[in-house]
Amino acid sequence: MGSLDTAAVESRLRSSMDDIVSDDSILSTKSSIFVTPKLLFERNKKTYVPHAFSIGPLHHGRPDMIYTEKIKLQYSRDLIKRVSKWNDTILKDLVEEIASIEEEARQCYAVPLRFTRDKFVEILLVDGCFLIDLFGKHYGYLPVPEDDPVMKRGYLRNGIFRDLFLLENQIPWLVLDHLYRKTTLPHQTSLTTLAIYQCAIRSMIGGRTVVPRTLHQSKHILELLRSWLVAQKVGQGATTWELIPSASSLVEAGVKFKEGCASNGLLDIKFSNGVLEIPRLTIQETIEPVFRNLIIFEQCYHSCAPIFLSYVILLDTLINTPKDVDILSEKGIITNCLNPQEAAEIFNNLDNDTFVSEFYYSELCQEVNKYYKRRWPRWRAIYVRNHFSSPWAIASQVFAAIIFILALLQTVFNIKKKH
């Protein structure tokens, strides 16, 4: 073996370390749009890539999306034509506006982008104008033509709703904000309100009806959705915790389930006097990609607490089998558009390969477990289930109670008679 060239090794290591430190795509806290980690991507590829519309640079130019690229151009053209009635230099203004923030927008992506400055500006402008026009039509303040290629075609409308919440399919919020201010009159609805409405969470997931003012600070639409869902206080994060049993086990212990009030948000779960209140959740095909991408954003973004992941973990503990799905459906907590087995499998796999540094339902789980371990509620629940499960069973219990009371009275009467 030859002698070690210490100086050469030191020089190579120093150069490699310097290259890593200077690589903003790895260490920059400005990054908010990420490529899905390979381990998670390989498990469920379909939930992380767009199927109909590419938004932003990461999936731009895919051959299977040539048709929808033309649709985005059509929407952008319609927006430009409308605005040009009161601003005849609007297209030039928009190009200059996006060019002025191009570098800041590029830094939002956690991977190097292959596009030139000119092409990147073009992508952001077209995709941003497409979304703004789409938001306006969906909200209802813009007319929808009879031949509209998205709003009048169910599969494309469903496609954009799904693709809009993919982490790899985002453009920076600052781009949308700059475009919206240039193409909208001052009295029109805020961009934040339009985007929240576009999320269609009231029908897809459920959530607050009030839009917190802090949402305008979001990095992109996916973070806007997350911020809206976790806006209410769900408890303090804890580094140690004990999970609760499944819904069916809790029912056997006497715990009751009740549909919670949705006005405080989807994550506002409460437990009091043996009653677990959970806001209604609609389970359909689009829920898995939305939930998975919300989780991945929390896992990747440097200053994002795992609040939504805590909610998913709590649901996973409650839903182990189709029976658990049926119980929650009967109580109005779940509106299940899938079969119970499919719904259970979704929640059993959502938090695989994730890391939770803090759990935000620790106090709630502690209260539920304390109640669960008490004997009387469990005995009472088992007795009610075994003896009051049908009209005949109830009748037999009533009859047995009458016989017992009569026998007791007869005994007391006989004792008194002897004295």
KOLLUMVEX-404732 format. One line per field, with one value per residue (C-alpha): residue in one letter; y, x, z; residue number from 1. Coordinates in steps of 0.5 Angstrom, whole numbers. Example, Ala and Ser with C-alpha at 12.3 -4.5 7.8 and 13.67 -1.06 7.14 Angstrom:
2
r <- a/s $
v <- -9/-2 $
u <- 25/27 $
w <- 16/14 $
k <- 1/2 $
This chain:
419
r <- m/g/s/l/d/t/a/a/v/e/s/r/l/r/s/s/m/d/d/i/v/s/d/d/s/i/l/s/t/k/s/s/i/f/v/t/p/k/l/l/f/e/r/n/k/k/t/y/v/p/h/a/f/s/i/g/p/l/h/h/g/r/p/d/m/i/y/t/e/k/i/k/l/q/y/s/r/d/l/i/k/r/v/s/k/w/n/d/t/i/l/k/d/l/v/e/e/i/a/s/i/e/e/e/a/r/q/c/y/a/v/p/l/r/f/t/r/d/k/f/v/e/i/l/l/v/d/g/c/f/l/i/d/l/f/g/k/h/y/g/y/l/p/v/p/e/d/d/p/v/m/k/r/g/y/l/r/n/g/i/f/r/d/l/f/l/l/e/n/q/i/p/w/l/v/l/d/h/l/y/r/k/t/t/l/p/h/q/t/s/l/t/t/l/a/i/y/q/c/a/i/r/s/m/i/g/g/r/t/v/v/p/r/t/l/h/q/s/k/h/i/l/e/l/l/r/s/w/l/v/a/q/k/v/g/q/g/a/t/t/w/e/l/i/p/s/a/s/s/l/v/e/a/g/v/k/f/k/e/g/c/a/s/n/g/l/l/d/i/k/f/s/n/g/v/l/e/i/p/r/l/t/i/q/e/t/i/e/p/v/f/r/n/l/i/i/f/e/q/c/y/h/s/c/a/p/i/f/l/s/y/v/i/l/l/d/t/l/i/n/t/p/k/d/v/d/i/l/s/e/k/g/i/i/t/n/c/l/n/p/q/e/a/a/e/i/f/n/n/l/d/n/d/t/f/v/s/e/f/y/y/s/e/l/c/q/e/v/n/k/y/y/k/r/r/w/p/r/w/r/a/i/y/v/r/n/h/f/s/s/p/w/a/i/a/s/q/v/f/a/a/i/i/f/i/l/a/l/l/q/t/v/f/n/i/k/k/k/h $
v <- 0/7/13/17/24/28/35/32/29/35/39/35/35/42/43/38/42/49/46/44/50/54/50/54/48/44/48/55/56/60/53/51/47/40/34/28/24/18/13/16/17/9/7/11/15/16/21/26/27/31/27/33/40/41/48/51/48/41/38/43/40/33/30/27/35/38/39/42/47/49/50/54/59/60/62/66/70/71/74/79/81/82/87/90/94/98/97/96/95/89/83/87/90/82/80/86/84/77/78/83/77/71/70/70/65/61/60/57/51/46/43/47/49/47/53/60/66/68/61/61/67/65/59/63/68/63/58/64/67/61/60/67/66/59/62/67/63/58/63/66/73/71/68/61/60/54/52/53/47/46/48/45/38/34/30/36/40/34/34/41/40/34/37/43/41/37/39/38/42/49/56/61/65/71/70/69/75/80/77/78/85/87/84/85/92/94/92/85/79/78/73/69/68/66/61/58/57/54/49/46/44/45/39/35/36/41/46/53/58/64/66/68/74/71/66/71/70/63/60/57/54/47/51/56/50/47/54/54/47/48/55/53/51/44/43/43/39/33/29/23/21/14/13/11/5/4/6/-1/-2/5/4/-3/1/6/12/15/19/25/30/36/43/44/52/51/47/40/39/41/34/35/30/31/26/20/24/24/30/30/34/31/28/26/20/20/19/25/25/21/25/31/28/25/32/36/31/31/39/38/33/37/45/47/51/47/43/36/39/36/29/29/29/23/19/20/18/12/10/10/7/0/-4/-3/-4/2/6/4/6/13/13/12/17/22/23/20/21/15/15/9/2/1/-3/2/7/4/2/9/11/5/7/15/16/10/12/19/22/26/30/33/30/35/31/28/31/29/22/22/24/18/13/15/14/8/4/5/-1/2/5/-2/-6/-2/-1/-9/-10/-5/-9/-16/-15/-9/-10/-12/-11/-18/-17/-11/-14/-20/-15/-11/-18/-20/-14/-14/-22/-20/-14/-18/-23/-18/-15/-22/-24/-17/-19/-26/-23/-18/-23/-27/-21 $
u <- 0/3/4/-2/-2/-5/-5/-9/-14/-15/-15/-21/-25/-24/-27/-33/-35/-34/-39/-44/-44/-45/-50/-57/-61/-59/-58/-62/-68/-71/-73/-81/-82/-79/-78/-81/-76/-74/-76/-83/-84/-82/-88/-94/-91/-98/-100/-94/-94/-99/-104/-107/-104/-96/-96/-89/-82/-81/-86/-86/-85/-88/-90/-97/-99/-98/-106/-107/-101/-105/-111/-106/-104/-112/-114/-108/-110/-117/-114/-109/-115/-120/-114/-112/-119/-116/-109/-106/-99/-101/-97/-91/-92/-93/-86/-83/-86/-84/-77/-76/-78/-75/-69/-73/-78/-72/-69/-76/-74/-70/-67/-63/-68/-65/-69/-66/-68/-73/-76/-77/-81/-85/-87/-89/-93/-97/-98/-100/-105/-108/-109/-112/-117/-119/-120/-124/-128/-129/-131/-136/-134/-132/-136/-135/-136/-140/-134/-129/-124/-124/-130/-134/-131/-131/-125/-120/-124/-123/-115/-113/-117/-112/-106/-106/-104/-98/-92/-88/-93/-93/-91/-89/-94/-91/-91/-99/-99/-95/-100/-106/-105/-103/-109/-115/-118/-118/-125/-125/-124/-117/-113/-113/-120/-120/-115/-118/-125/-121/-119/-126/-124/-131/-133/-127/-124/-128/-125/-126/-130/-126/-120/-114/-111/-104/-105/-103/-96/-96/-90/-95/-102/-100/-98/-104/-108/-104/-104/-112/-113/-108/-110/-114/-110/-110/-105/-98/-93/-90/-84/-87/-94/-98/-103/-110/-114/-118/-125/-128/-124/-126/-134/-133/-130/-136/-133/-138/-137/-140/-139/-135/-137/-133/-133/-126/-123/-122/-117/-121/-122/-124/-125/-130/-134/-133/-135/-130/-132/-129/-131/-133/-128/-130/-126/-126/-120/-117/-116/-110/-106/-108/-106/-99/-97/-99/-95/-89/-89/-89/-83/-79/-80/-75/-80/-86/-89/-92/-99/-102/-98/-101/-108/-106/-103/-109/-114/-109/-110/-117/-118/-115/-121/-127/-131/-128/-129/-137/-137/-135/-139/-145/-143/-143/-135/-134/-137/-134/-135/-130/-131/-129/-123/-120/-122/-118/-112/-111/-110/-106/-101/-101/-96/-91/-83/-85/-82/-85/-81/-87/-94/-100/-105/-102/-106/-112/-110/-108/-115/-118/-113/-115/-122/-121/-117/-123/-127/-134/-135/-133/-137/-143/-142/-141/-147/-151/-148/-150/-157/-160/-158/-165/-172/-173/-166/-169/-176/-173/-168/-175/-178/-173/-172/-180/-179/-173/-177/-183/-179/-176/-183/-185/-179/-180/-187/-186/-181/-186/-191/-187/-186 $
w <- 0/-2/3/4/1/7/4/-3/2/6/0/-4/3/4/-3/-3/4/1/-5/0/4/-2/-5/-4/-6/0/6/4/9/3/-1/0/-6/-6/-10/-6/-2/-6/-1/0/-8/-9/-5/-8/-14/-17/-11/-12/-19/-23/-28/-32/-31/-29/-25/-25/-27/-24/-29/-35/-42/-40/-47/-44/-42/-49/-49/-42/-44/-49/-44/-40/-45/-47/-40/-40/-46/-44/-38/-42/-46/-41/-37/-44/-44/-38/-39/-46/-44/-39/-42/-42/-35/-33/-36/-33/-26/-26/-29/-23/-18/-22/-18/-11/-14/-17/-10/-7/-11/-7/-13/-19/-25/-32/-35/-37/-34/-40/-40/-33/-33/-39/-35/-28/-32/-36/-30/-26/-30/-31/-24/-23/-29/-26/-19/-21/-26/-20/-15/-19/-21/-28/-33/-35/-43/-45/-49/-43/-43/-36/-32/-37/-37/-31/-32/-33/-27/-22/-25/-23/-17/-15/-18/-15/-8/-10/-7/-14/-17/-14/-16/-11/-8/-9/-16/-16/-11/-16/-22/-19/-16/-24/-27/-22/-20/-12/-10/-12/-8/-5/-8/-1/-1/-8/-7/-1/-4/-10/-5/-5/2/4/0/0/7/11/15/17/14/17/13/18/16/16/10/6/8/5/1/-4/-5/-1/5/4/5/11/14/14/17/23/24/30/37/37/44/45/42/46/45/49/48/48/43/44/42/36/35/36/42/45/44/48/54/54/50/45/39/36/30/32/30/24/25/29/23/21/27/33/36/43/49/55/60/55/49/43/38/31/26/19/14/7/5/-3/-8/-8/0/-1/-5/-2/5/3/0/6/10/6/6/14/13/8/10/15/20/20/26/25/27/21/21/28/26/21/26/31/25/24/31/31/24/24/21/16/23/25/19/20/27/25/19/23/28/22/23/17/10/6/-1/-2/1/8/7/2/7/13/8/6/14/16/10/10/16/14/14/17/23/28/33/37/37/38/41/47/52/49/48/56/57/53/56/63/61/57/63/68/69/70/63/60/64/63/55/55/59/54/48/50/53/50/42/40/42/44/48/52/53/56/61/63/64/68/72/73/76/80/83/85/88/92/94/96/100/104/105/108/113/115/116/120/125 $
k <- 1/2/3/4/5/6/7/8/9/10/11/12/13/14/15/16/17/18/19/20/21/22/23/24/25/26/27/28/29/30/31/32/33/34/35/36/37/38/39/40/41/42/43/44/45/46/47/48/49/50/51/52/53/54/55/56/57/58/59/60/61/62/63/64/65/66/67/68/69/70/71/72/73/74/75/76/77/78/79/80/81/82/83/84/85/86/87/88/89/90/91/92/93/94/95/96/97/98/99/100/101/102/103/104/105/106/107/108/109/110/111/112/113/114/115/116/117/118/119/120/121/122/123/124/125/126/127/128/129/130/131/132/133/134/135/136/137/138/139/140/141/142/143/144/145/146/147/148/149/150/151/152/153/154/155/156/157/158/159/160/161/162/163/164/165/166/167/168/169/170/171/172/173/174/175/176/177/178/179/180/181/182/183/184/185/186/187/188/189/190/191/192/193/194/195/196/197/198/199/200/201/202/203/204/205/206/207/208/209/210/211/212/213/214/215/216/217/218/219/220/221/222/223/224/225/226/227/228/229/230/231/232/233/234/235/236/237/238/239/240/241/242/243/244/245/246/247/248/249/250/251/252/253/254/255/256/257/258/259/260/261/262/263/264/265/266/267/268/269/270/271/272/273/274/275/276/277/278/279/280/281/282/283/284/285/286/287/288/289/290/291/292/293/294/295/296/297/298/299/300/301/302/303/304/305/306/307/308/309/310/311/312/313/314/315/316/317/318/319/320/321/322/323/324/325/326/327/328/329/330/331/332/333/334/335/336/337/338/339/340/341/342/343/344/345/346/347/348/349/350/351/352/353/354/355/356/357/358/359/360/361/362/363/364/365/366/367/368/369/370/371/372/373/374/375/376/377/378/379/380/381/382/383/384/385/386/387/388/389/390/391/392/393/394/395/396/397/398/399/400/401/402/403/404/405/406/407/408/409/410/411/412/413/414/415/416/417/418/419 $
